[in-house]
Amino acid sequence: MWRSYVFINYKSDNADSLLFMYFFLKYKANKKINRWSGFRTRLSMESEENWKFANNYAGKLSLIFGIISMAMTLFVIYKYELNDKIVLILTGIQILFLILISVITEIKLYRKK
């Protein structure tokens, strides 16, 4: 039982990080182009307009994926007995979400040009 409790806290923290990323990109990193924080790619740093667009768009995607991730995690926690395999799958899905946020935002920036 204790082991499952550790997994629940671990998964909750991962889903929360996507939601934190939304607020960070939306309100903190969206100010001026810098090399330390925000959605930093060659395209996003080309202009102030691209920078704001990329941070807003990546923030919205991280909110959407964060809500999906949290709902999916809560469903799995209450429906199934957690084990290493399920936690690994959930973590893999959340890593996929992070990759998708970057790829989709970069494609949107490229098409915006």
C-alpha positions as CSV (number, residue, x, y, z in Angstrom):
1,M,0.0,0.0,0.0
2,W,2.8,2.4,0.8
3,R,4.4,1.8,-2.5
4,S,1.2,2.8,-4.4
5,Y,1.0,6.0,-2.4
6,V,4.5,7.0,-3.6
7,F,3.4,6.4,-7.2
8,I,0.3,8.5,-6.7
9,N,2.3,11.4,-5.5
10,Y,4.9,11.0,-8.2
11,K,2.3,10.9,-11.0
12,S,0.4,13.9,-9.6
13,D,3.6,15.9,-9.6
14,N,4.2,15.1,-13.3
15,A,0.7,16.2,-14.3
16,D,1.0,19.3,-12.1
17,S,4.2,20.3,-13.9
18,L,2.3,20.6,-17.2
19,L,-0.2,22.9,-15.6
20,F,2.7,24.9,-14.0
21,M,4.2,25.1,-17.5
22,Y,1.0,26.8,-18.7
23,F,1.2,29.6,-16.1
24,F,4.9,30.0,-16.6
25,L,4.7,30.3,-20.4
26,K,1.6,32.5,-20.3
27,Y,2.6,35.0,-17.7
28,K,6.3,34.9,-17.0
29,A,8.1,33.9,-20.2
30,N,5.9,35.9,-22.4
31,K,7.4,39.2,-21.6
32,K,10.7,39.8,-23.6
33,I,12.9,37.4,-25.6
34,N,15.6,36.0,-23.4
35,R,17.9,33.0,-23.4
36,W,16.9,31.6,-20.0
37,S,13.2,31.0,-20.0
38,G,10.3,30.4,-22.3
39,F,9.7,28.5,-25.5
40,R,13.2,29.0,-27.0
41,T,13.7,27.9,-30.6
42,R,15.3,29.6,-33.6
43,L,11.9,30.5,-35.0
44,S,10.4,31.7,-31.7
45,M,13.4,34.0,-31.0
46,E,13.3,35.6,-34.5
47,S,10.9,38.4,-33.5
48,E,9.0,39.7,-30.5
49,E,5.7,38.7,-32.3
50,N,6.9,35.1,-32.8
51,W,8.1,35.0,-29.1
52,K,4.8,36.0,-27.7
53,F,2.9,33.7,-30.1
54,A,5.0,30.7,-29.3
55,N,4.8,31.2,-25.6
56,N,1.1,31.7,-25.6
57,Y,0.5,28.8,-27.9
58,A,2.8,26.4,-26.0
59,G,1.1,27.5,-22.8
60,K,-2.3,26.7,-24.1
61,L,-1.2,23.3,-25.3
62,S,0.4,22.5,-22.0
63,L,-2.8,23.5,-20.2
64,I,-4.8,21.1,-22.5
65,F,-2.3,18.3,-22.2
66,G,-2.0,18.9,-18.4
67,I,-5.7,18.5,-17.9
68,I,-5.8,15.4,-20.1
69,S,-2.8,14.0,-18.2
70,M,-4.3,14.7,-14.8
71,A,-7.6,13.1,-15.8
72,M,-5.9,10.1,-17.3
73,T,-3.8,9.6,-14.2
74,L,-6.7,10.0,-11.8
75,F,-8.7,7.5,-13.8
76,V,-5.9,4.9,-13.8
77,I,-5.3,5.4,-10.1
78,Y,-8.9,4.7,-9.1
79,K,-9.5,2.0,-11.8
80,Y,-6.4,-0.1,-11.5
81,E,-3.8,-1.3,-9.0
82,L,-0.7,0.8,-9.7
83,N,2.5,-1.1,-10.6
84,D,5.8,-0.2,-12.2
85,K,4.5,-1.0,-15.7
86,I,1.5,1.3,-15.4
87,V,3.6,4.2,-14.0
88,L,6.1,3.7,-16.8
89,I,3.3,3.9,-19.4
90,L,1.8,7.0,-17.8
91,T,5.3,8.7,-17.7
92,G,5.9,7.8,-21.3
93,I,2.6,9.4,-22.3
94,Q,3.5,12.5,-20.5
95,I,6.9,12.7,-22.1
96,L,5.1,12.3,-25.5
97,F,2.8,15.2,-24.5
98,L,5.9,17.4,-23.9
99,I,7.4,16.4,-27.2
100,L,4.0,17.1,-28.9
101,I,3.9,20.6,-27.4
102,S,7.3,21.5,-28.9
103,V,6.6,19.9,-32.3
104,I,3.1,21.4,-32.7
105,T,4.2,24.8,-31.6
106,E,7.1,24.8,-33.9
107,I,4.9,23.7,-36.9
108,K,2.4,26.4,-36.1
109,L,5.2,29.0,-36.0
110,Y,6.6,27.7,-39.3
111,R,3.2,28.0,-41.0
112,K,2.7,31.4,-39.6
113,K,5.7,32.8,-41.5
